Amino acid sequence: LETREDFGRIAAQTAKQVIIQRIREAEREAVWNEYKDKEGELVSGIIQRVETHNTFIDLGKTIAIFPKEEQVFSEKYYIGTRMKFYILSVNSDPKGPGIVLSRSHPKMISRLFELEVPEIGAGTVEIKSIAREAGNRTKIAVASNEEGVDPVGSCVGQKGTRVAAVISELSGEKIDIIEWSEDPEIFVANAMSPAKVTKIEMMPRRHTAKVYVPENQLSLAIGKAGQNVRLAAKLTGWKIDVAGATLTSEGLKEGALLEDLAGVGEKTAQLLHDAGFNTPEDILNSSVDKLTEVEGIGEKTAEKIFKSAQELLKPKIIAEAKPESKEEVVEEKIEEKGIIEEAARVAEKELAEEAREEGIKEGIEESLMEQSGIETESSAEKEIEEELKPKDFE
């Protein structure tokens, strides 16, 4: 640089500030150029500072923001911990590029599988859709672009090593890997895993699928707080109604739904689903007062719905009250006969005991009477003898 002797202290200070500013702008420009094309990718960083609403991550050349809403509720973040993050957005800012990170975004699952599964990176296996509830469970649908390649097996890996690595990075979040299908019916059935689907009715106009599962798997199909069916709906893009096998007056009907009850339309059914009533059995196990607590359902409607549930499930209740088989009926009759015979034996024994006691009592009374008669006779004889004795007269 050219030196000037006529510059004073103020001019030198101004020049220094301008130089520092230009250097910082150049650094920000370099960071911006590096990260502007990395939006949607994974990056590794160290937790530098934890605040109430934001956590700051050191990426090496810059500091990124990790907002509270992009964090996973089940994870704990400690200063100095190195973790992987998903770059949610890169914004230009006068103070520097604003890099926003996330660990709850569904795309993070896709990026982690790309790192662990070479087939996905090569394009042999493709992730079609992802449904995630961060911290709890994730469902991903995968498909193969080459014949003979198992997409699910490729993602799981030998002895589950590949999916285990992803689960470890996500702090134990459960992952269900589903095989994608062009047929919506097959895709919905696969998405309901681990529940076994027996029948599906597709209603394209309403974009709804009625899924029938065995009654003993109804809770498994719905999942905790409806999580399984909710993730399946997000994964497939279809609204899914789940029902179990229910006995009606017409016989065995697969999948009695809330819509089968009197007074329940599509809107009312949705209100009941939101309140935790998923089947007519849930209605029957509740009460009219509980139904009236649901927003939008009055007392008369609640009574109508509850009565309809009773009528619908009445044959089932009667069937459950009856013995299950002929053998049980025979055993029940034998048991009753045994009880009667035992009671007869006890009664006979008691009667015999009473008779014996009565006989002993009568014998004692006769003996006492005989003794009393002898004593009376002897005393009378003594009196007669006394009277017949000659009396001495003076």
C-alpha positions, 0 to 999 in steps of 0.5 A: 500500500502507498504510504502517506505522511500527511494522513493524521490519526483520524484518517488512519483509524478510518482506513483501519475500520474500512479495511476490517469492514471489507474483510468481514464482508468478504468472509460473509460472501465466502460463507454465503457462497459455500452454504447457499447451495447446501440448503436441504443437506446435512451438516455436522456441527458443535453445540456452542450456546443454549438459550431459551428459544434458540441454540447456536451451532458452530459449523466451523466458519460460521454460527448457525441458528437451531430454533426451538420449533425445529428441535426434537422434544425428546432430545437433550442438547449439551454444550460441546456435543457434535451432532448432524443437522439438516440445513433448513434455509440459508438467508442473506443478511447484512450481519452474515448469512442466516443459516437455520438448522433442523433435526425434526424435518422429515427430509432429515430421515431421507438424508440419513438413509442416503448416507447409510444406504448406497443403493439410495445414493446410486438411485437403485432404491428410491424413497417415495414418501416420508411421514414423521412425528419427530421423537416418536415414530417415522414411516418411510415408503421405498421402491426399487428401480431395478428388478431383483432389488429388495428396497426394504431389505436394502434399507434395513441392511444385514442384521439391521445394521443400516437402519440401526445407524439411523435410529442411533443418530435420531436418539432411538426414534422408531422407524417403519420401512414400508414397500411402496406400490402404485396400487393405492389399496396395496400401499394403504395395506402396507402402510398399516403395518404392523397390523394385518389388514383383512379387507380394504374399501377404497372411496376415490371420490372422498379420497378415503380408505376403509381398512378392516383389521381383526378385532384383536388387532384394532388397537395395534392398527390405530396405535397409541393416541392414533399414531399408527393410522395418522402416520399411515394417512400422511404417508399414503395421502389417503384418509383412513378409517379403521374398524375391527370385526363386529357381530351384528344381528345379520351375522359377522360384519367386518368393520362396524364404523361410527358412520353405521350408528344412527345420528352419525354423519361424516362431520360427527364421526370426525368430532368423535374421532378427535375426542378418542371415540374410534369404534362403536365399542368405544361409544358403548364403553362410555356414557351419554354424559361423556358424549355430550362433552364432545363439542358439537354433540347435544344431549339428544344426539348423544342419547341417539348415538348411544342407543344405536351403539347398544342396538348394534352391539347387542347380539355380540354382548348376548353371544359373549354371555353364552357358553362358547361350546357344547363341552362347556354346557356338558361340564356345567350340567355335570358340575350342577349334578355333582353339587345336587348329589353332594347336597343330597348326601349331606342332607341324608347324613344330617337326617341320620344323625338327627334320628340317632340322637332322637333314638338315644333321647327316647331310650334315656327317657324310658329308662328314667321313667322305669326308675321313677316307677320302681321308686314309687312302688317301693314307697307305697309298699312301705306306707302300707306296711306302716299302717298294718303294724300294731300300734301301741296304746297306752 
